[in-house]
Amino acid sequence: MESEKPFNPEKVDKILEEVMQEVMENLQYDPEKCAATAKYASTQIRSKVKQLEFDRYKVVCIVTIGEKNSQDVYATCRFLWDPEKDRYSFYSLENTHVYAIALCFGLYYE
């Protein structure tokens, strides 16, 4: 039942960085545009991670883009978690107008 090709956070880190750098380039805050950009980024990340063909893992991607307006942000996610098999990767960045957080979870299933 063990995975022959387990979720590799280092490979996923590179995908997150690549996609988020691309979508955040010169991005300014607009509610509709940022929502569409977050959806696009999440789809791209999930697609590229699935191409890595991790064996026996479900992939969950969450991308949040928000306006920088002199505030702090606290974001959380909760899952039933198997610390031996489940893995995750995250990437965050900001420019002068917006911040972005990308999370990708590899959840093992039997």
PyMOL commands that set and color helices and strands:
alter all, ss='L'
color gray80, all
select helices_A, chain A and resi 9-24+31-51
alter helices_A, ss='H'
color red, helices_A
select strands_A, chain A and resi 57-67+87-94+98-108
alter strands_A, ss='S'
color yellow, strands_A
deselect
rebuild
show_as cartoon
